[in-house]
Amino acid sequence: MKIKQKKIGTKTSPFGSPGRIGHDSTPFYAGKLYEGLPTEEKVKFLENLIEPQYLDKIFCKSSEKMAELPDDSVHLMVTSPPYNVGKEYDADFTLEEYLGFLRRAWKEVYRVMVPGGRVCINIANLGRKPYIPLHAFIIKDMLDLGFLMRGEIIWNKAASASPSTAWGSWLSAANPTLRDVHEYILVFSKGTFSRKNLVKRENTISKEEFLEYTKSVWTFAAERARQVGHPAPFPVELPYRLIQLYTFAGEVVLDPFMGSGQTAIAALKAGRHYVGYEIEASYVKIAEKRINEFLKDYNHPKLFDNQDSLVGG
């Protein structure tokens, strides 16, 4: 006769078991592992209006001071920060100077985000001798500023990655070199993970998109720099997925390093407002040209004459 043994649970089994629906994770998050990390705040949801003349615009200035945007006014930030910050700054920054420049922008981003607003940063690591894990430095800075980290997405570019031959020591253990075919998308929230939808704005994401976009690995092709006219453009697909996943229809998407306008095009495609900042006038012209071409090619109407879709409109 076969005796069935009774399975004995542990304190962590409700959290780590395959049947995760309805599990109680309170003991896990109350543990010492989470001590010292930013925690959710009990805050009143605020959503201040951006003046209409500042919506759907790219400002040729630094995002270290976004005076056009009031506190608690932006729902999503999507960006890929520059690795060479341009002629108006010292292009030969030390690592600490570069991170300091970004921290000043991230601090402004924190100010303008609504409670629960999401922040998505696309970043690639640099170098090999030694390797510079920019994503790790940025995560630390974001946590120090009080952002809550939601997770990270690996953007797998393998199918379209350039055929690098930087193998180091070929077929030898002397000094082989790893060839990056991925980038990171770091995802944060301001103050709280959940976000209010007081006026019941529409969700526009489909079931198929939701199932695909909530995966932690995304695979799609990179954008060709020569075709866009910018040295490091991310594809429109990247901000579009984040906009669909993290915003409701008619909300405001910010890109503090707008570059060639990919985030703006994705926002228009998804039926959202955009606001961008870019210090290089030549890139602003490229972005505006691409935005106008998108509106013309897709016979896209002027989406918003006002903010009727926003609280207080």
C-alpha angles and dihedrals in degrees: 000000000000114000116213111222119222114239112234115214127215133216090263099042095091088057100040101037120110092243095072098161110112095001120152110237095171095108091052096052092042091058126106091257089080097046113123095017123116111271134200116279129218099235135158110249111250129186116178120191122246112224109258094240090063096052123099091013137122115217118210096222141084120289089220085095117027098181092164091068123071123216115281097013108115125077102193137015119200122176149139108217118225120257091206105037097206144252095302089064133045102278091201097065121165113238091258092049090050093049090046090055090051093046090057089054093045090051090055090046090055090053096052099043119100115238105284091017113153127236121199122187122189109204138166123203120239142222134001107227085079113354113233110216096204092171091061093050092048093049090054092049092048092051090048089054090055101257118147113230114229097182143280134268123213110220104209108207096170095120092057102025116126114260095255117194095191093121095143106214104018113230090345136108089219094097116334115180126220114232112216114226094167143064132198131245107199114201125203140165133213114240099325137030095225122065129206122241098194098167095042098244116190126268108225101185118110125224091251092050092048092052091049100040095050090062116104093228122059122189121197137123125279122241120257110244094209092053093051100037096233125102097230114019122165115217120263087243091072100059091034092061092048092047092051092046101044108030142055125229116289097017129133124265120193128201111184091188100039099171110169096356104260094141092049092052091048090050092052091046090054096043098253135127120249136204121187141184126201129163096202111082091201091059092047088056091048091049094048091048091051092047091052091047090051092051091049098043094049094039084237115181122222097278101203131024090170141355098270088136092058130077110278095017 
